[in-house]
Amino acid sequence: MAFTGADLPAPTMRLHTFLAGDSKAREWLLGVVDIVETLLPAMVRLNVVTAEEVDLATLRKRLLDEVTANRSVIMGRSEIGIWTTV
């Protein structure tokens, strides 16, 4: 490991992950739509999707409706923190 290899004390590590269901997932889902909107030109250029398939005008509502209808639990990205003190 990088810390002990550099003669530092073993680090403390934490992993944080977003988990939520129904209405509590709203903010995270809206963030996902913002990312899709930002990446859509590249996604279309690379033939991953068409703009019609994504349909940004309705994507927010469709995602929220789907999560609510299925009583889904959403797992977001994980963030890892590693630190040590000397």
PyMOL Python script that loads the backbone (N, CA, C, O; Angstrom):
from pymol import cmd

cmd.read_pdbstr("""\
ATOM      1  N   MET A   1       0.840  -1.182   0.000  1.00  0.00           N
ATOM      2  CA  MET A   1       0.000   0.000   0.000  1.00  0.00           C
ATOM      3  C   MET A   1       0.882   1.241   0.000  1.00  0.00           C
ATOM      4  O   MET A   1       1.988   1.216   0.540  1.00  0.00           O
ATOM      5  N   ALA A   2       0.416   2.294  -0.584  1.00  0.00           N
ATOM      6  CA  ALA A   2       1.201   3.511  -0.757  1.00  0.00           C
ATOM      7  C   ALA A   2       1.629   4.128   0.573  1.00  0.00           C
ATOM      8  O   ALA A   2       2.753   4.617   0.690  1.00  0.00           O
ATOM      9  N   PHE A   3       0.761   4.113   1.563  1.00  0.00           N
ATOM     10  CA  PHE A   3       1.094   4.750   2.841  1.00  0.00           C
ATOM     11  C   PHE A   3       2.228   4.025   3.551  1.00  0.00           C
ATOM     12  O   PHE A   3       3.245   4.629   3.892  1.00  0.00           O
ATOM     13  N   THR A   4       2.049   2.745   3.769  1.00  0.00           N
ATOM     14  CA  THR A   4       3.074   1.994   4.497  1.00  0.00           C
ATOM     15  C   THR A   4       4.344   1.870   3.658  1.00  0.00           C
ATOM     16  O   THR A   4       5.439   1.801   4.216  1.00  0.00           O
ATOM     17  N   GLY A   5       4.222   1.840   2.356  1.00  0.00           N
ATOM     18  CA  GLY A   5       5.386   1.820   1.480  1.00  0.00           C
ATOM     19  C   GLY A   5       6.192   3.099   1.565  1.00  0.00           C
ATOM     20  O   GLY A   5       7.382   3.107   1.252  1.00  0.00           O
ATOM     21  N   ALA A   6       5.551   4.185   1.987  1.00  0.00           N
ATOM     22  CA  ALA A   6       6.234   5.473   2.157  1.00  0.00           C
ATOM     23  C   ALA A   6       6.614   5.699   3.618  1.00  0.00           C
ATOM     24  O   ALA A   6       6.900   6.823   4.033  1.00  0.00           O
ATOM     25  N   ASP A   7       6.612   4.622   4.384  1.00  0.00           N
ATOM     26  CA  ASP A   7       6.949   4.682   5.819  1.00  0.00           C
ATOM     27  C   ASP A   7       6.007   5.572   6.614  1.00  0.00           C
ATOM     28  O   ASP A   7       6.420   6.207   7.583  1.00  0.00           O
ATOM     29  N   LEU A   8       4.750   5.619   6.210  1.00  0.00           N
ATOM     30  CA  LEU A   8       3.720   6.339   6.958  1.00  0.00           C
ATOM     31  C   LEU A   8       2.897   5.331   7.750  1.00  0.00           C
ATOM     32  O   LEU A   8       2.861   4.149   7.406  1.00  0.00           O
ATOM     33  N   PRO A   9       2.241   5.790   8.802  1.00  0.00           N
ATOM     34  CA  PRO A   9       1.367   4.874   9.547  1.00  0.00           C
ATOM     35  C   PRO A   9       0.251   4.338   8.651  1.00  0.00           C
ATOM     36  O   PRO A   9      -0.144   4.974   7.673  1.00  0.00           O
ATOM     37  N   ALA A  10      -0.239   3.169   9.005  1.00  0.00           N
ATOM     38  CA  ALA A  10      -1.366   2.594   8.259  1.00  0.00           C
ATOM     39  C   ALA A  10      -2.521   3.593   8.258  1.00  0.00           C
ATOM     40  O   ALA A  10      -2.791   4.217   9.284  1.00  0.00           O
ATOM     41  N   PRO A  11      -3.191   3.752   7.151  1.00  0.00           N
ATOM     42  CA  PRO A  11      -4.226   4.784   7.044  1.00  0.00           C
ATOM     43  C   PRO A  11      -5.568   4.358   7.640  1.00  0.00           C
ATOM     44  O   PRO A  11      -5.845   3.176   7.840  1.00  0.00           O
ATOM     45  N   THR A  12      -6.378   5.364   7.909  1.00  0.00           N
ATOM     46  CA  THR A  12      -7.789   5.177   8.214  1.00  0.00           C
ATOM     47  C   THR A  12      -8.518   5.260   6.882  1.00  0.00           C
ATOM     48  O   THR A  12      -8.188   6.093   6.039  1.00  0.00           O
ATOM     49  N   MET A  13      -9.514   4.392   6.692  1.00  0.00           N
ATOM     50  CA  MET A  13     -10.235   4.384   5.417  1.00  0.00           C
ATOM     51  C   MET A  13     -11.733   4.402   5.669  1.00  0.00           C
ATOM     52  O   MET A  13     -12.224   3.787   6.616  1.00  0.00           O
ATOM     53  N   ARG A  14     -12.452   5.116   4.812  1.00  0.00           N
ATOM     54  CA  ARG A  14     -13.908   5.153   4.881  1.00  0.00           C
ATOM     55  C   ARG A  14     -14.481   5.078   3.481  1.00  0.00           C
ATOM     56  O   ARG A  14     -13.882   5.546   2.513  1.00  0.00           O
ATOM     57  N   LEU A  15     -15.656   4.476   3.399  1.00  0.00           N
ATOM     58  CA  LEU A  15     -16.393   4.396   2.146  1.00  0.00           C
ATOM     59  C   LEU A  15     -17.789   4.932   2.416  1.00  0.00           C
ATOM     60  O   LEU A  15     -18.482   4.451   3.311  1.00  0.00           O
ATOM     61  N   HIS A  16     -18.200   5.929   1.639  1.00  0.00           N
ATOM     62  CA  HIS A  16     -19.542   6.496   1.761  1.00  0.00           C
ATOM     63  C   HIS A  16     -20.294   6.230   0.461  1.00  0.00           C
ATOM     64  O   HIS A  16     -19.779   6.479  -0.628  1.00  0.00           O
ATOM     65  N   THR A  17     -21.501   5.729   0.586  1.00  0.00           N
ATOM     66  CA  THR A  17     -22.342   5.450  -0.570  1.00  0.00           C
ATOM     67  C   THR A  17     -23.727   6.004  -0.320  1.00  0.00           C
ATOM     68  O   THR A  17     -24.256   5.904   0.787  1.00  0.00           O
ATOM     69  N   PHE A  18     -24.314   6.587  -1.350  1.00  0.00           N
ATOM     70  CA  PHE A  18     -25.672   7.109  -1.262  1.00  0.00           C
ATOM     71  C   PHE A  18     -26.658   5.969  -1.489  1.00  0.00           C
ATOM     72  O   PHE A  18     -26.591   5.285  -2.511  1.00  0.00           O
ATOM     73  N   LEU A  19     -27.566   5.761  -0.551  1.00  0.00           N
ATOM     74  CA  LEU A  19     -28.659   4.797  -0.688  1.00  0.00           C
ATOM     75  C   LEU A  19     -29.949   5.489  -0.295  1.00  0.00           C
ATOM     76  O   LEU A  19     -30.027   6.098   0.773  1.00  0.00           O
ATOM     77  N   ALA A  20     -30.955   5.404  -1.138  1.00  0.00           N
ATOM     78  CA  ALA A  20     -32.235   6.014  -0.798  1.00  0.00           C
ATOM     79  C   ALA A  20     -33.334   5.406  -1.650  1.00  0.00           C
ATOM     80  O   ALA A  20     -33.079   4.798  -2.689  1.00  0.00           O
ATOM     81  N   GLY A  21     -34.533   5.582  -1.196  1.00  0.00           N
ATOM     82  CA  GLY A  21     -35.679   5.098  -1.939  1.00  0.00           C
ATOM     83  C   GLY A  21     -36.706   6.191  -2.131  1.00  0.00           C
ATOM     84  O   GLY A  21     -36.693   7.211  -1.441  1.00  0.00           O
ATOM     85  N   ASP A  22     -37.584   5.965  -3.068  1.00  0.00           N
ATOM     86  CA  ASP A  22     -38.709   6.857  -3.353  1.00  0.00           C
ATOM     87  C   ASP A  22     -38.305   8.321  -3.376  1.00  0.00           C
ATOM     88  O   ASP A  22     -37.370   8.692  -4.087  1.00  0.00           O
ATOM     89  N   SER A  23     -38.996   9.159  -2.608  1.00  0.00           N
ATOM     90  CA  SER A  23     -38.803  10.610  -2.679  1.00  0.00           C
ATOM     91  C   SER A  23     -37.421  11.050  -2.214  1.00  0.00           C
ATOM     92  O   SER A  23     -36.944  12.107  -2.627  1.00  0.00           O
ATOM     93  N   LYS A  24     -36.775  10.272  -1.372  1.00  0.00           N
ATOM     94  CA  LYS A  24     -35.450  10.660  -0.879  1.00  0.00           C
ATOM     95  C   LYS A  24     -34.372  10.517  -1.944  1.00  0.00           C
ATOM     96  O   LYS A  24     -33.281  11.067  -1.792  1.00  0.00           O
ATOM     97  N   ALA A  25     -34.654   9.797  -3.007  1.00  0.00           N
ATOM     98  CA  ALA A  25     -33.694   9.631  -4.097  1.00  0.00           C
ATOM     99  C   ALA A  25     -33.815  10.743  -5.129  1.00  0.00           C
ATOM    100  O   ALA A  25     -33.017  10.801  -6.065  1.00  0.00           O
ATOM    101  N   ARG A  26     -34.779  11.610  -4.979  1.00  0.00           N
ATOM    102  CA  ARG A  26     -35.072  12.652  -5.968  1.00  0.00           C
ATOM    103  C   ARG A  26     -33.846  13.486  -6.321  1.00  0.00           C
ATOM    104  O   ARG A  26     -33.514  13.626  -7.498  1.00  0.00           O
ATOM    105  N   GLU A  27     -33.170  14.042  -5.319  1.00  0.00           N
ATOM    106  CA  GLU A  27     -32.018  14.904  -5.591  1.00  0.00           C
ATOM    107  C   GLU A  27     -30.934  14.160  -6.364  1.00  0.00           C
ATOM    108  O   GLU A  27     -30.370  14.691  -7.321  1.00  0.00           O
ATOM    109  N   TRP A  28     -30.647  12.937  -5.948  1.00  0.00           N
ATOM    110  CA  TRP A  28     -29.612  12.164  -6.615  1.00  0.00           C
ATOM    111  C   TRP A  28     -29.999  11.873  -8.065  1.00  0.00           C
ATOM    112  O   TRP A  28     -29.169  11.985  -8.967  1.00  0.00           O
ATOM    113  N   LEU A  29     -31.263  11.498  -8.286  1.00  0.00           N
ATOM    114  CA  LEU A  29     -31.724  11.215  -9.644  1.00  0.00           C
ATOM    115  C   LEU A  29     -31.656  12.461 -10.523  1.00  0.00           C
ATOM    116  O   LEU A  29     -31.307  12.371 -11.700  1.00  0.00           O
ATOM    117  N   LEU A  30     -31.982  13.608  -9.965  1.00  0.00           N
ATOM    118  CA  LEU A  30     -31.902  14.846 -10.746  1.00  0.00           C
ATOM    119  C   LEU A  30     -30.450  15.148 -11.110  1.00  0.00           C
ATOM    120  O   LEU A  30     -30.176  15.682 -12.184  1.00  0.00           O
ATOM    121  N   GLY A  31     -29.526  14.810 -10.220  1.00  0.00           N
ATOM    122  CA  GLY A  31     -28.107  14.960 -10.539  1.00  0.00           C
ATOM    123  C   GLY A  31     -27.683  14.039 -11.668  1.00  0.00           C
ATOM    124  O   GLY A  31     -26.883  14.421 -12.522  1.00  0.00           O
ATOM    125  N   VAL A  32     -28.217  12.832 -11.671  1.00  0.00           N
ATOM    126  CA  VAL A  32     -27.925  11.879 -12.753  1.00  0.00           C
ATOM    127  C   VAL A  32     -28.416  12.437 -14.083  1.00  0.00           C
ATOM    128  O   VAL A  32     -27.720  12.336 -15.093  1.00  0.00           O
ATOM    129  N   VAL A  33     -29.603  13.021 -14.088  1.00  0.00           N
ATOM    130  CA  VAL A  33     -30.140  13.603 -15.322  1.00  0.00           C
ATOM    131  C   VAL A  33     -29.250  14.749 -15.795  1.00  0.00           C
ATOM    132  O   VAL A  33     -29.022  14.904 -16.995  1.00  0.00           O
ATOM    133  N   ASP A  34     -28.748  15.552 -14.857  1.00  0.00           N
ATOM    134  CA  ASP A  34     -27.837  16.640 -15.241  1.00  0.00           C
ATOM    135  C   ASP A  34     -26.580  16.086 -15.907  1.00  0.00           C
ATOM    136  O   ASP A  34     -26.096  16.650 -16.888  1.00  0.00           O
ATOM    137  N   ILE A  35     -26.056  14.992 -15.380  1.00  0.00           N
ATOM    138  CA  ILE A  35     -24.865  14.371 -15.973  1.00  0.00           C
ATOM    139  C   ILE A  35     -25.191  13.834 -17.365  1.00  0.00           C
ATOM    140  O   ILE A  35     -24.410  14.011 -18.300  1.00  0.00           O
ATOM    141  N   VAL A  36     -26.332  13.186 -17.500  1.00  0.00           N
ATOM    142  CA  VAL A  36     -26.745  12.671 -18.815  1.00  0.00           C
ATOM    143  C   VAL A  36     -26.862  13.820 -19.812  1.00  0.00           C
ATOM    144  O   VAL A  36     -26.430  13.700 -20.958  1.00  0.00           O
ATOM    145  N   GLU A  37     -27.440  14.922 -19.377  1.00  0.00           N
ATOM    146  CA  GLU A  37     -27.594  16.082 -20.264  1.00  0.00           C
ATOM    147  C   GLU A  37     -26.230  16.603 -20.721  1.00  0.00           C
ATOM    148  O   GLU A  37     -26.049  16.953 -21.888  1.00  0.00           O
ATOM    149  N   THR A  38     -25.287  16.651 -19.803  1.00  0.00           N
ATOM    150  CA  THR A  38     -23.938  17.120 -20.134  1.00  0.00           C
ATOM    151  C   THR A  38     -23.236  16.172 -21.103  1.00  0.00           C
ATOM    152  O   THR A  38     -22.551  16.616 -22.024  1.00  0.00           O
ATOM    153  N   LEU A  39     -23.405  14.871 -20.895  1.00  0.00           N
ATOM    154  CA  LEU A  39     -22.706  13.878 -21.708  1.00  0.00           C
ATOM    155  C   LEU A  39     -23.451  13.488 -22.982  1.00  0.00           C
ATOM    156  O   LEU A  39     -22.891  12.796 -23.833  1.00  0.00           O
ATOM    157  N   LEU A  40     -24.689  13.914 -23.125  1.00  0.00           N
ATOM    158  CA  LEU A  40     -25.501  13.471 -24.261  1.00  0.00           C
ATOM    159  C   LEU A  40     -24.854  13.731 -25.623  1.00  0.00           C
ATOM    160  O   LEU A  40     -24.878  12.839 -26.471  1.00  0.00           O
ATOM    161  N   PRO A  41     -24.280  14.903 -25.870  1.00  0.00           N
ATOM    162  CA  PRO A  41     -23.654  15.089 -27.191  1.00  0.00           C
ATOM    163  C   PRO A  41     -22.582  14.038 -27.496  1.00  0.00           C
ATOM    164  O   PRO A  41     -22.509  13.539 -28.619  1.00  0.00           O
ATOM    165  N   ALA A  42     -21.762  13.702 -26.517  1.00  0.00           N
ATOM    166  CA  ALA A  42     -20.728  12.682 -26.737  1.00  0.00           C
ATOM    167  C   ALA A  42     -21.360  11.306 -26.889  1.00  0.00           C
ATOM    168  O   ALA A  42     -20.904  10.504 -27.704  1.00  0.00           O
ATOM    169  N   MET A  43     -22.404  11.022 -26.116  1.00  0.00           N
ATOM    170  CA  MET A  43     -23.080   9.738 -26.212  1.00  0.00           C
ATOM    171  C   MET A  43     -23.690   9.545 -27.602  1.00  0.00           C
ATOM    172  O   MET A  43     -23.638   8.452 -28.166  1.00  0.00           O
ATOM    173  N   VAL A  44     -24.262  10.606 -28.138  1.00  0.00           N
ATOM    174  CA  VAL A  44     -24.856  10.543 -29.483  1.00  0.00           C
ATOM    175  C   VAL A  44     -23.749  10.401 -30.521  1.00  0.00           C
ATOM    176  O   VAL A  44     -23.852   9.585 -31.437  1.00  0.00           O
ATOM    177  N   ARG A  45     -22.688  11.199 -30.376  1.00  0.00           N
ATOM    178  CA  ARG A  45     -21.577  11.149 -31.333  1.00  0.00           C
ATOM    179  C   ARG A  45     -20.935   9.760 -31.378  1.00  0.00           C
ATOM    180  O   ARG A  45     -20.508   9.307 -32.440  1.00  0.00           O
ATOM    181  N   LEU A  46     -20.867   9.094 -30.240  1.00  0.00           N
ATOM    182  CA  LEU A  46     -20.255   7.764 -30.165  1.00  0.00           C
ATOM    183  C   LEU A  46     -21.257   6.634 -30.435  1.00  0.00           C
ATOM    184  O   LEU A  46     -20.927   5.457 -30.290  1.00  0.00           O
ATOM    185  N   ASN A  47     -22.465   6.999 -30.823  1.00  0.00           N
ATOM    186  CA  ASN A  47     -23.522   6.036 -31.138  1.00  0.00           C
ATOM    187  C   ASN A  47     -23.893   5.141 -29.958  1.00  0.00           C
ATOM    188  O   ASN A  47     -24.233   3.973 -30.143  1.00  0.00           O
ATOM    189  N   VAL A  48     -23.829   5.685 -28.757  1.00  0.00           N
ATOM    190  CA  VAL A  48     -24.264   4.944 -27.572  1.00  0.00           C
ATOM    191  C   VAL A  48     -25.782   4.976 -27.489  1.00  0.00           C
ATOM    192  O   VAL A  48     -26.420   3.963 -27.204  1.00  0.00           O
ATOM    193  N   VAL A  49     -26.353   6.146 -27.741  1.00  0.00           N
ATOM    194  CA  VAL A  49     -27.809   6.341 -27.745  1.00  0.00           C
ATOM    195  C   VAL A  49     -28.140   7.409 -28.778  1.00  0.00           C
ATOM    196  O   VAL A  49     -27.259   8.075 -29.323  1.00  0.00           O
ATOM    197  N   THR A  50     -29.420   7.548 -29.027  1.00  0.00           N
ATOM    198  CA  THR A  50     -29.893   8.701 -29.806  1.00  0.00           C
ATOM    199  C   THR A  50     -30.528   9.677 -28.821  1.00  0.00           C
ATOM    200  O   THR A  50     -30.935   9.291 -27.726  1.00  0.00           O
ATOM    201  N   ALA A  51     -30.607  10.921 -29.213  1.00  0.00           N
ATOM    202  CA  ALA A  51     -31.252  11.927 -28.363  1.00  0.00           C
ATOM    203  C   ALA A  51     -32.711  11.565 -28.124  1.00  0.00           C
ATOM    204  O   ALA A  51     -33.257  11.835 -27.055  1.00  0.00           O
ATOM    205  N   GLU A  52     -33.340  10.954 -29.123  1.00  0.00           N
ATOM    206  CA  GLU A  52     -34.738  10.538 -28.987  1.00  0.00           C
ATOM    207  C   GLU A  52     -34.901   9.437 -27.937  1.00  0.00           C
ATOM    208  O   GLU A  52     -35.879   9.430 -27.190  1.00  0.00           O
ATOM    209  N   GLU A  53     -33.958   8.524 -27.882  1.00  0.00           N
ATOM    210  CA  GLU A  53     -34.022   7.454 -26.880  1.00  0.00           C
ATOM    211  C   GLU A  53     -33.927   8.015 -25.461  1.00  0.00           C
ATOM    212  O   GLU A  53     -34.632   7.561 -24.560  1.00  0.00           O
ATOM    213  N   VAL A  54     -33.069   8.989 -25.273  1.00  0.00           N
ATOM    214  CA  VAL A  54     -32.893   9.585 -23.948  1.00  0.00           C
ATOM    215  C   VAL A  54     -34.075  10.490 -23.609  1.00  0.00           C
ATOM    216  O   VAL A  54     -34.574  10.459 -22.484  1.00  0.00           O
ATOM    217  N   ASP A  55     -34.522  11.287 -24.559  1.00  0.00           N
ATOM    218  CA  ASP A  55     -35.648  12.210 -24.391  1.00  0.00           C
ATOM    219  C   ASP A  55     -35.507  13.024 -23.103  1.00  0.00           C
ATOM    220  O   ASP A  55     -36.240  12.826 -22.134  1.00  0.00           O
ATOM    221  N   LEU A  56     -34.543  13.944 -23.126  1.00  0.00           N
ATOM    222  CA  LEU A  56     -34.265  14.764 -21.945  1.00  0.00           C
ATOM    223  C   LEU A  56     -35.487  15.484 -21.398  1.00  0.00           C
ATOM    224  O   LEU A  56     -35.584  15.713 -20.192  1.00  0.00           O
ATOM    225  N   ALA A  57     -36.415  15.841 -22.267  1.00  0.00           N
ATOM    226  CA  ALA A  57     -37.611  16.577 -21.823  1.00  0.00           C
ATOM    227  C   ALA A  57     -38.427  15.780 -20.812  1.00  0.00           C
ATOM    228  O   ALA A  57     -39.103  16.366 -19.966  1.00  0.00           O
ATOM    229  N   THR A  58     -38.373  14.454 -20.888  1.00  0.00           N
ATOM    230  CA  THR A  58     -39.182  13.626 -19.979  1.00  0.00           C
ATOM    231  C   THR A  58     -38.352  12.734 -19.054  1.00  0.00           C
ATOM    232  O   THR A  58     -38.907  12.008 -18.229  1.00  0.00           O
ATOM    233  N   LEU A  59     -37.035  12.788 -19.189  1.00  0.00           N
ATOM    234  CA  LEU A  59     -36.181  11.860 -18.436  1.00  0.00           C
ATOM    235  C   LEU A  59     -36.341  12.007 -16.928  1.00  0.00           C
ATOM    236  O   LEU A  59     -36.451  11.004 -16.223  1.00  0.00           O
ATOM    237  N   ARG A  60     -36.355  13.235 -16.421  1.00  0.00           N
ATOM    238  CA  ARG A  60     -36.511  13.443 -14.978  1.00  0.00           C
ATOM    239  C   ARG A  60     -37.787  12.774 -14.458  1.00  0.00           C
ATOM    240  O   ARG A  60     -37.757  12.015 -13.489  1.00  0.00           O
ATOM    241  N   LYS A  61     -38.883  13.068 -15.110  1.00  0.00           N
ATOM    242  CA  LYS A  61     -40.171  12.523 -14.665  1.00  0.00           C
ATOM    243  C   LYS A  61     -40.201  11.004 -14.788  1.00  0.00           C
ATOM    244  O   LYS A  61     -40.702  10.322 -13.894  1.00  0.00           O
ATOM    245  N   ARG A  62     -39.676  10.472 -15.876  1.00  0.00           N
ATOM    246  CA  ARG A  62     -39.685   9.016 -16.060  1.00  0.00           C
ATOM    247  C   ARG A  62     -38.883   8.300 -14.978  1.00  0.00           C
ATOM    248  O   ARG A  62     -39.315   7.273 -14.455  1.00  0.00           O
ATOM    249  N   LEU A  63     -37.719   8.844 -14.647  1.00  0.00           N
ATOM    250  CA  LEU A  63     -36.904   8.229 -13.598  1.00  0.00           C
ATOM    251  C   LEU A  63     -37.613   8.285 -12.249  1.00  0.00           C
ATOM    252  O   LEU A  63     -37.680   7.284 -11.536  1.00  0.00           O
ATOM    253  N   LEU A  64     -38.138   9.451 -11.902  1.00  0.00           N
ATOM    254  CA  LEU A  64     -38.825   9.600 -10.615  1.00  0.00           C
ATOM    255  C   LEU A  64     -40.068   8.717 -10.557  1.00  0.00           C
ATOM    256  O   LEU A  64     -40.335   8.086  -9.534  1.00  0.00           O
ATOM    257  N   ASP A  65     -40.820   8.670 -11.640  1.00  0.00           N
ATOM    258  CA  ASP A  65     -42.022   7.822 -11.683  1.00  0.00           C
ATOM    259  C   ASP A  65     -41.661   6.346 -11.511  1.00  0.00           C
ATOM    260  O   ASP A  65     -42.344   5.614 -10.796  1.00  0.00           O
ATOM    261  N   GLU A  66     -40.596   5.920 -12.164  1.00  0.00           N
ATOM    262  CA  GLU A  66     -40.177   4.518 -12.100  1.00  0.00           C
ATOM    263  C   GLU A  66     -39.736   4.130 -10.680  1.00  0.00           C
ATOM    264  O   GLU A  66     -40.102   3.069 -10.176  1.00  0.00           O
ATOM    265  N   VAL A  67     -38.957   4.994 -10.056  1.00  0.00           N
ATOM    266  CA  VAL A  67     -38.496   4.715  -8.695  1.00  0.00           C
ATOM    267  C   VAL A  67     -39.683   4.654  -7.738  1.00  0.00           C
ATOM    268  O   VAL A  67     -39.746   3.773  -6.880  1.00  0.00           O
ATOM    269  N   THR A  68     -40.618   5.580  -7.883  1.00  0.00           N
ATOM    270  CA  THR A  68     -41.792   5.608  -7.007  1.00  0.00           C
ATOM    271  C   THR A  68     -42.694   4.400  -7.256  1.00  0.00           C
ATOM    272  O   THR A  68     -43.133   3.749  -6.308  1.00  0.00           O
ATOM    273  N   ALA A  69     -42.970   4.102  -8.515  1.00  0.00           N
ATOM    274  CA  ALA A  69     -43.876   3.001  -8.850  1.00  0.00           C
ATOM    275  C   ALA A  69     -43.347   1.651  -8.372  1.00  0.00           C
ATOM    276  O   ALA A  69     -44.118   0.785  -7.957  1.00  0.00           O
ATOM    277  N   ASN A  70     -42.026   1.481  -8.433  1.00  0.00           N
ATOM    278  CA  ASN A  70     -41.429   0.198  -8.054  1.00  0.00           C
ATOM    279  C   ASN A  70     -40.907   0.175  -6.626  1.00  0.00           C
ATOM    280  O   ASN A  70     -40.353  -0.827  -6.173  1.00  0.00           O
ATOM    281  N   ARG A  71     -41.089   1.281  -5.924  1.00  0.00           N
ATOM    282  CA  ARG A  71     -40.569   1.409  -4.555  1.00  0.00           C
ATOM    283  C   ARG A  71     -39.095   0.990  -4.528  1.00  0.00           C
ATOM    284  O   ARG A  71     -38.655   0.226  -3.669  1.00  0.00           O
ATOM    285  N   SER A  72     -38.353   1.522  -5.504  1.00  0.00           N
ATOM    286  CA  SER A  72     -36.950   1.161  -5.690  1.00  0.00           C
ATOM    287  C   SER A  72     -36.051   1.775  -4.629  1.00  0.00           C
ATOM    288  O   SER A  72     -36.385   2.785  -4.009  1.00  0.00           O
ATOM    289  N   VAL A  73     -34.922   1.150  -4.442  1.00  0.00           N
ATOM    290  CA  VAL A  73     -33.834   1.705  -3.646  1.00  0.00           C
ATOM    291  C   VAL A  73     -32.709   2.022  -4.621  1.00  0.00           C
ATOM    292  O   VAL A  73     -32.294   1.170  -5.406  1.00  0.00           O
ATOM    293  N   ILE A  74     -32.221   3.251  -4.561  1.00  0.00           N
ATOM    294  CA  ILE A  74     -31.188   3.719  -5.475  1.00  0.00           C
ATOM    295  C   ILE A  74     -29.852   3.718  -4.755  1.00  0.00           C
ATOM    296  O   ILE A  74     -29.732   4.206  -3.631  1.00  0.00           O
ATOM    297  N   MET A  75     -28.858   3.165  -5.416  1.00  0.00           N
ATOM    298  CA  MET A  75     -27.499   3.206  -4.883  1.00  0.00           C
ATOM    299  C   MET A  75     -26.684   4.113  -5.781  1.00  0.00           C
ATOM    300  O   MET A  75     -26.553   3.868  -6.980  1.00  0.00           O
ATOM    301  N   GLY A  76     -26.144   5.152  -5.196  1.00  0.00           N
ATOM    302  CA  GLY A  76     -25.349   6.106  -5.958  1.00  0.00           C
ATOM    303  C   GLY A  76     -23.882   5.747  -5.966  1.00  0.00           C
ATOM    304  O   GLY A  76     -23.487   4.636  -5.610  1.00  0.00           O
ATOM    305  N   ARG A  77     -23.093   6.700  -6.376  1.00  0.00           N
ATOM    306  CA  ARG A  77     -21.649   6.474  -6.440  1.00  0.00           C
ATOM    307  C   ARG A  77     -21.072   6.306  -5.044  1.00  0.00           C
ATOM    308  O   ARG A  77     -21.664   6.745  -4.058  1.00  0.00           O
ATOM    309  N   SER A  78     -19.936   5.682  -4.971  1.00  0.00           N
ATOM    310  CA  SER A  78     -19.229   5.521  -3.705  1.00  0.00           C
ATOM    311  C   SER A  78     -18.035   6.463  -3.676  1.00  0.00           C
ATOM    312  O   SER A  78     -17.348   6.646  -4.681  1.00  0.00           O
ATOM    313  N   GLU A  79     -17.800   7.049  -2.530  1.00  0.00           N
ATOM    314  CA  GLU A  79     -16.647   7.920  -2.341  1.00  0.00           C
ATOM    315  C   GLU A  79     -15.768   7.310  -1.261  1.00  0.00           C
ATOM    316  O   GLU A  79     -16.245   6.907  -0.200  1.00  0.00           O
ATOM    317  N   ILE A  80     -14.492   7.251  -1.550  1.00  0.00           N
ATOM    318  CA  ILE A  80     -13.539   6.641  -0.631  1.00  0.00           C
ATOM    319  C   ILE A  80     -12.604   7.713  -0.101  1.00  0.00           C
ATOM    320  O   ILE A  80     -12.060   8.518  -0.856  1.00  0.00           O
ATOM    321  N   GLY A  81     -12.428   7.704   1.217  1.00  0.00           N
ATOM    322  CA  GLY A  81     -11.479   8.617   1.848  1.00  0.00           C
ATOM    323  C   GLY A  81     -10.418   7.804   2.567  1.00  0.00           C
ATOM    324  O   GLY A  81     -10.732   6.856   3.286  1.00  0.00           O
ATOM    325  N   ILE A  82      -9.158   8.179   2.369  1.00  0.00           N
ATOM    326  CA  ILE A  82      -8.052   7.480   3.023  1.00  0.00           C
ATOM    327  C   ILE A  82      -7.097   8.550   3.549  1.00  0.00           C
ATOM    328  O   ILE A  82      -6.695   9.448   2.809  1.00  0.00           O
ATOM    329  N   TRP A  83      -6.740   8.453   4.812  1.00  0.00           N
ATOM    330  CA  TRP A  83      -5.829   9.427   5.393  1.00  0.00           C
ATOM    331  C   TRP A  83      -5.040   8.816   6.535  1.00  0.00           C
ATOM    332  O   TRP A  83      -5.387   7.765   7.072  1.00  0.00           O
ATOM    333  N   THR A  84      -3.980   9.501   6.885  1.00  0.00           N
ATOM    334  CA  THR A  84      -3.161   9.094   8.018  1.00  0.00           C
ATOM    335  C   THR A  84      -2.634  10.343   8.715  1.00  0.00           C
ATOM    336  O   THR A  84      -2.677  11.438   8.155  1.00  0.00           O
ATOM    337  N   THR A  85      -2.148  10.178   9.909  1.00  0.00           N
ATOM    338  CA  THR A  85      -1.510  11.286  10.621  1.00  0.00           C
ATOM    339  C   THR A  85      -0.107  10.862  11.016  1.00  0.00           C
ATOM    340  O   THR A  85       0.158   9.694  11.301  1.00  0.00           O
ATOM    341  N   VAL A  86       0.764  11.821  11.025  1.00  0.00           N
ATOM    342  CA  VAL A  86       2.162  11.529  11.410  1.00  0.00           C
ATOM    343  C   VAL A  86       2.535  12.332  12.628  1.00  0.00           C
ATOM    344  O   VAL A  86       3.663  12.232  13.111  1.00  0.00           O
TER     345      VAL A  86
END
""", "prot")
cmd.dss("prot")
cmd.show_as("cartoon", "prot")
cmd.util.cbc("prot")
cmd.orient("prot")
